[in-house]
Amino acid sequence: MKFRVVIAQDEDGVFIAQCPALPGCVSQGQTRKEAEANVKEAIQCYIESLRKHDEPIPPPITEEIIDIAI
């Protein structure tokens, strides 16, 4: 499965990564790469927990990137 992840750097320089399709699924890292690895692990744990509790897995978010000339 593929999930959209949003990564932003906070005012302290820490990278915060979240998965909008999975409410509350947030992680962080000192680097962008670390935050990405950490949120990937968080997503895997989140999905495992949903399965363990027989809860539905939200579908991944699909999106398109649109190029706008300005």
N, C-alpha and C positions, 0 to 999 in steps of 0.2 A: 504494500500500500504506500501511496505517496501522500504526504501532508504538507501543507504550506506552513512555513515557519517564518516568523518575523523576528529579526535581530536588530537591536538598537543599543547604542552605547549610552550609558547614563552619565550624570554629571561627575561621577567619581572615576570614570574610565572603564567601568565594568560593563561587559556585554550581556544584555538580558535577551533571552530567547524564549519565545512563546509560540504555542500552536493554537491558533484561533478555533480550530475544529474541535479541540478537546479542552473545554473550560477548566481553567486552573492549572493547565499543564505549562509550567514555566520553569526555566532553569537559567543558569548564568555561567560566565567564565571570564577569566582574565584576558582572553583573546577571543576573536570571532570564531576561530576554529574550535577552541575549547568549549565555547557556548553551544556551538552546533553539535559537537559530540555529546555534551551533557543533555541537551534537549532531545536528542535522538534516543538516548537511554531512558529519559523521562517518558517519552511517547511509548516506548516498548513496555515499560512498567505499567503505564496507564491502560494500555490495551490488554495486558495480562490481567489486570485487576477487573476490568469490565468483563472479560471472559469468565474469570473465577466467580463473579457474582451474577452470571447469566444476564448481563445487561447488554443492550445493543451497542455495536461499535458505530459511531457516527461516520458517515461517508466522508472521504477526503474532499477537500475543497479544490475545485478546479477553477482556473483563472486564465485569462488571456492578457497578454501584454500588448498594449496598443501604442503605436508610435505616432506622436502628434508633432507636426512641424510648426515651430514658432519662430 
